[in-house]
Amino acid sequence: MKEKDNFEMVINLRKIATGKRTNRLGRALKEIRSKIIRHFGADRVVIDPLVAKSLSSNGYDKIRSRIRVVVSKLDEKTYLVKLAIKSE
């Protein structure tokens, strides 16, 4: 598998958005973390607070169903997840 230093991906959170209302934001952040660990084989994942703010822009129980993020490599097994900004 080739090294991925900067990688953009779309994470689907539809199952979480249709689940129980309590703590949807926390479950969405755990899902993002688990996807990054599974995809990159990371030991530590740092999620930018702007990602959480963007997820809960309609309220903590009305999260977005999809989010586009950029994953950057910090150290050997440490990755940073930031919000992808559209360039038009």
PyMOL commands that place a pseudoatom at each C-alpha (Angstrom):
pseudoatom trace, name=CA, resn=MET, resi=1, chain=A, elem=C, hetatm=0, pos=[0.000, 0.000, 0.000]
pseudoatom trace, name=CA, resn=LYS, resi=2, chain=A, elem=C, hetatm=0, pos=[1.429, 3.370, -0.948]
pseudoatom trace, name=CA, resn=GLU, resi=3, chain=A, elem=C, hetatm=0, pos=[1.922, 6.171, 1.578]
pseudoatom trace, name=CA, resn=LYS, resi=4, chain=A, elem=C, hetatm=0, pos=[-0.873, 8.716, 1.849]
pseudoatom trace, name=CA, resn=ASP, resi=5, chain=A, elem=C, hetatm=0, pos=[0.263, 12.080, 3.215]
pseudoatom trace, name=CA, resn=ASN, resi=6, chain=A, elem=C, hetatm=0, pos=[-2.719, 14.211, 2.162]
pseudoatom trace, name=CA, resn=PHE, resi=7, chain=A, elem=C, hetatm=0, pos=[-5.911, 12.430, 1.254]
pseudoatom trace, name=CA, resn=GLU, resi=8, chain=A, elem=C, hetatm=0, pos=[-9.431, 13.756, 0.689]
pseudoatom trace, name=CA, resn=MET, resi=9, chain=A, elem=C, hetatm=0, pos=[-12.392, 11.534, 1.424]
pseudoatom trace, name=CA, resn=VAL, resi=10, chain=A, elem=C, hetatm=0, pos=[-16.155, 11.704, 1.896]
pseudoatom trace, name=CA, resn=ILE, resi=11, chain=A, elem=C, hetatm=0, pos=[-17.484, 9.950, 4.999]
pseudoatom trace, name=CA, resn=ASN, resi=12, chain=A, elem=C, hetatm=0, pos=[-21.104, 8.819, 4.906]
pseudoatom trace, name=CA, resn=LEU, resi=13, chain=A, elem=C, hetatm=0, pos=[-22.896, 9.281, 8.244]
pseudoatom trace, name=CA, resn=ARG, resi=14, chain=A, elem=C, hetatm=0, pos=[-26.402, 8.432, 7.076]
pseudoatom trace, name=CA, resn=LYS, resi=15, chain=A, elem=C, hetatm=0, pos=[-26.857, 5.501, 9.479]
pseudoatom trace, name=CA, resn=ILE, resi=16, chain=A, elem=C, hetatm=0, pos=[-26.014, 7.756, 12.413]
pseudoatom trace, name=CA, resn=ALA, resi=17, chain=A, elem=C, hetatm=0, pos=[-28.225, 10.588, 11.149]
pseudoatom trace, name=CA, resn=THR, resi=18, chain=A, elem=C, hetatm=0, pos=[-31.250, 8.270, 11.116]
pseudoatom trace, name=CA, resn=GLY, resi=19, chain=A, elem=C, hetatm=0, pos=[-30.514, 6.621, 14.482]
pseudoatom trace, name=CA, resn=LYS, resi=20, chain=A, elem=C, hetatm=0, pos=[-31.536, 7.676, 17.989]
pseudoatom trace, name=CA, resn=ARG, resi=21, chain=A, elem=C, hetatm=0, pos=[-31.264, 11.398, 18.705]
pseudoatom trace, name=CA, resn=THR, resi=22, chain=A, elem=C, hetatm=0, pos=[-29.195, 11.164, 21.870]
pseudoatom trace, name=CA, resn=ASN, resi=23, chain=A, elem=C, hetatm=0, pos=[-25.516, 11.846, 21.330]
pseudoatom trace, name=CA, resn=ARG, resi=24, chain=A, elem=C, hetatm=0, pos=[-25.561, 11.712, 17.518]
pseudoatom trace, name=CA, resn=LEU, resi=25, chain=A, elem=C, hetatm=0, pos=[-22.608, 14.079, 17.358]
pseudoatom trace, name=CA, resn=GLY, resi=26, chain=A, elem=C, hetatm=0, pos=[-20.476, 11.865, 19.593]
pseudoatom trace, name=CA, resn=ARG, resi=27, chain=A, elem=C, hetatm=0, pos=[-21.331, 8.773, 17.568]
pseudoatom trace, name=CA, resn=ALA, resi=28, chain=A, elem=C, hetatm=0, pos=[-20.520, 10.623, 14.329]
pseudoatom trace, name=CA, resn=LEU, resi=29, chain=A, elem=C, hetatm=0, pos=[-17.086, 11.634, 15.647]
pseudoatom trace, name=CA, resn=LYS, resi=30, chain=A, elem=C, hetatm=0, pos=[-16.418, 8.038, 16.731]
pseudoatom trace, name=CA, resn=GLU, resi=31, chain=A, elem=C, hetatm=0, pos=[-17.423, 6.839, 13.266]
pseudoatom trace, name=CA, resn=ILE, resi=32, chain=A, elem=C, hetatm=0, pos=[-15.034, 9.310, 11.597]
pseudoatom trace, name=CA, resn=ARG, resi=33, chain=A, elem=C, hetatm=0, pos=[-12.245, 8.189, 13.921]
pseudoatom trace, name=CA, resn=SER, resi=34, chain=A, elem=C, hetatm=0, pos=[-12.907, 4.488, 13.233]
pseudoatom trace, name=CA, resn=LYS, resi=35, chain=A, elem=C, hetatm=0, pos=[-12.977, 5.026, 9.445]
pseudoatom trace, name=CA, resn=ILE, resi=36, chain=A, elem=C, hetatm=0, pos=[-9.586, 6.767, 9.563]
pseudoatom trace, name=CA, resn=ILE, resi=37, chain=A, elem=C, hetatm=0, pos=[-8.099, 4.048, 11.795]
pseudoatom trace, name=CA, resn=ARG, resi=38, chain=A, elem=C, hetatm=0, pos=[-9.422, 1.322, 9.487]
pseudoatom trace, name=CA, resn=HIS, resi=39, chain=A, elem=C, hetatm=0, pos=[-8.404, 3.050, 6.250]
pseudoatom trace, name=CA, resn=PHE, resi=40, chain=A, elem=C, hetatm=0, pos=[-4.936, 4.292, 7.240]
pseudoatom trace, name=CA, resn=GLY, resi=41, chain=A, elem=C, hetatm=0, pos=[-3.960, 1.917, 10.059]
pseudoatom trace, name=CA, resn=ALA, resi=42, chain=A, elem=C, hetatm=0, pos=[-3.521, 4.814, 12.473]
pseudoatom trace, name=CA, resn=ASP, resi=43, chain=A, elem=C, hetatm=0, pos=[-2.886, 4.580, 16.199]
pseudoatom trace, name=CA, resn=ARG, resi=44, chain=A, elem=C, hetatm=0, pos=[-3.928, 8.166, 16.958]
pseudoatom trace, name=CA, resn=VAL, resi=45, chain=A, elem=C, hetatm=0, pos=[-6.420, 10.390, 15.131]
pseudoatom trace, name=CA, resn=VAL, resi=46, chain=A, elem=C, hetatm=0, pos=[-6.729, 14.121, 15.860]
pseudoatom trace, name=CA, resn=ILE, resi=47, chain=A, elem=C, hetatm=0, pos=[-10.021, 15.677, 14.732]
pseudoatom trace, name=CA, resn=ASP, resi=48, chain=A, elem=C, hetatm=0, pos=[-10.114, 19.423, 14.125]
pseudoatom trace, name=CA, resn=PRO, resi=49, chain=A, elem=C, hetatm=0, pos=[-12.834, 21.210, 16.168]
pseudoatom trace, name=CA, resn=LEU, resi=50, chain=A, elem=C, hetatm=0, pos=[-14.089, 22.794, 12.950]
pseudoatom trace, name=CA, resn=VAL, resi=51, chain=A, elem=C, hetatm=0, pos=[-15.206, 19.326, 11.798]
pseudoatom trace, name=CA, resn=ALA, resi=52, chain=A, elem=C, hetatm=0, pos=[-17.391, 18.904, 14.890]
pseudoatom trace, name=CA, resn=LYS, resi=53, chain=A, elem=C, hetatm=0, pos=[-18.786, 22.414, 14.504]
pseudoatom trace, name=CA, resn=SER, resi=54, chain=A, elem=C, hetatm=0, pos=[-19.615, 21.755, 10.865]
pseudoatom trace, name=CA, resn=LEU, resi=55, chain=A, elem=C, hetatm=0, pos=[-21.299, 18.436, 11.698]
pseudoatom trace, name=CA, resn=SER, resi=56, chain=A, elem=C, hetatm=0, pos=[-23.567, 20.051, 14.274]
pseudoatom trace, name=CA, resn=SER, resi=57, chain=A, elem=C, hetatm=0, pos=[-24.353, 23.239, 12.363]
pseudoatom trace, name=CA, resn=ASN, resi=58, chain=A, elem=C, hetatm=0, pos=[-28.094, 22.437, 12.612]
pseudoatom trace, name=CA, resn=GLY, resi=59, chain=A, elem=C, hetatm=0, pos=[-27.883, 21.288, 16.226]
pseudoatom trace, name=CA, resn=TYR, resi=60, chain=A, elem=C, hetatm=0, pos=[-26.184, 18.417, 18.021]
pseudoatom trace, name=CA, resn=ASP, resi=61, chain=A, elem=C, hetatm=0, pos=[-29.056, 16.026, 17.241]
pseudoatom trace, name=CA, resn=LYS, resi=62, chain=A, elem=C, hetatm=0, pos=[-29.441, 17.021, 13.563]
pseudoatom trace, name=CA, resn=ILE, resi=63, chain=A, elem=C, hetatm=0, pos=[-26.063, 16.165, 12.094]
pseudoatom trace, name=CA, resn=ARG, resi=64, chain=A, elem=C, hetatm=0, pos=[-25.143, 16.225, 8.419]
pseudoatom trace, name=CA, resn=SER, resi=65, chain=A, elem=C, hetatm=0, pos=[-25.478, 12.951, 6.548]
pseudoatom trace, name=CA, resn=ARG, resi=66, chain=A, elem=C, hetatm=0, pos=[-22.133, 13.299, 4.727]
pseudoatom trace, name=CA, resn=ILE, resi=67, chain=A, elem=C, hetatm=0, pos=[-18.933, 15.196, 5.336]
pseudoatom trace, name=CA, resn=ARG, resi=68, chain=A, elem=C, hetatm=0, pos=[-15.874, 15.789, 3.145]
pseudoatom trace, name=CA, resn=VAL, resi=69, chain=A, elem=C, hetatm=0, pos=[-12.595, 15.770, 5.070]
pseudoatom trace, name=CA, resn=VAL, resi=70, chain=A, elem=C, hetatm=0, pos=[-8.879, 16.011, 4.329]
pseudoatom trace, name=CA, resn=VAL, resi=71, chain=A, elem=C, hetatm=0, pos=[-6.639, 13.583, 6.199]
pseudoatom trace, name=CA, resn=SER, resi=72, chain=A, elem=C, hetatm=0, pos=[-3.030, 14.689, 6.769]
pseudoatom trace, name=CA, resn=LYS, resi=73, chain=A, elem=C, hetatm=0, pos=[-0.205, 12.648, 8.213]
pseudoatom trace, name=CA, resn=LEU, resi=74, chain=A, elem=C, hetatm=0, pos=[1.486, 14.227, 11.262]
pseudoatom trace, name=CA, resn=ASP, resi=75, chain=A, elem=C, hetatm=0, pos=[3.792, 11.505, 12.573]
pseudoatom trace, name=CA, resn=GLU, resi=76, chain=A, elem=C, hetatm=0, pos=[4.384, 7.816, 11.931]
pseudoatom trace, name=CA, resn=LYS, resi=77, chain=A, elem=C, hetatm=0, pos=[0.907, 6.642, 13.028]
pseudoatom trace, name=CA, resn=THR, resi=78, chain=A, elem=C, hetatm=0, pos=[-0.771, 9.987, 13.832]
pseudoatom trace, name=CA, resn=TYR, resi=79, chain=A, elem=C, hetatm=0, pos=[-3.252, 11.607, 11.455]
pseudoatom trace, name=CA, resn=LEU, resi=80, chain=A, elem=C, hetatm=0, pos=[-5.064, 14.957, 11.462]
pseudoatom trace, name=CA, resn=VAL, resi=81, chain=A, elem=C, hetatm=0, pos=[-8.627, 15.228, 10.120]
pseudoatom trace, name=CA, resn=LYS, resi=82, chain=A, elem=C, hetatm=0, pos=[-9.608, 18.662, 8.792]
pseudoatom trace, name=CA, resn=LEU, resi=83, chain=A, elem=C, hetatm=0, pos=[-12.656, 19.957, 6.978]
pseudoatom trace, name=CA, resn=ALA, resi=84, chain=A, elem=C, hetatm=0, pos=[-12.277, 20.063, 3.184]
pseudoatom trace, name=CA, resn=ILE, resi=85, chain=A, elem=C, hetatm=0, pos=[-13.043, 23.479, 1.736]
pseudoatom trace, name=CA, resn=LYS, resi=86, chain=A, elem=C, hetatm=0, pos=[-14.476, 23.653, -1.748]
pseudoatom trace, name=CA, resn=SER, resi=87, chain=A, elem=C, hetatm=0, pos=[-12.343, 25.547, -4.264]
pseudoatom trace, name=CA, resn=GLU, resi=88, chain=A, elem=C, hetatm=0, pos=[-14.454, 27.080, -7.017]
for i in range(1, 88): cmd.bond("trace and resi %d" % i, "trace and resi %d" % (i + 1))
show_as sticks, trace
zoom trace
